[in-house]
C-alpha cells in the first residue's frame, strides 16, 4: 500500500513537471519566433521615427522663433515672407 502511494505520487509529480516544462518551452519558442521578432523590431522603428519627426518639428519651431527674434533685433519688417527672393533683374 505504501509503495503504491509513492509510485502514484512520483508519477503525478513527473507528469506535472513535464506539462509545466512543455508549456514554458512553447512560450519561449513563441517569443523568439520570426513574426514576433519582426513585430517588435517594427514597433521599435516606429517609435524611433516618431522621435525623429518630433525632433525635426521642434528644431523647425526653434529656428522660426530665433529668426523672428533676429528680425526684430535688426528692425526688419516681420510681415515680409521669409523666403522672398529679389526680382530676377534686381541683382
C-alpha angles and dihedrals in degrees: 000000000000091000092052091051093053092045091052091046091050092049091049093049091047093049091047091050092049092051093048092047093049092049091050091048093051091048091052091047091053091050092058097039114128092243092054093047091048092049092050092047091049091051090051092050092049090052091048093049090049091052092048091049092050091048092052091049091049090049092051091048092050090047092053091048092050092047091052090048092051092047091052090048092050093045094240120156108269092203093063113103112255095227097044112138126202116256115276095251096043097083 
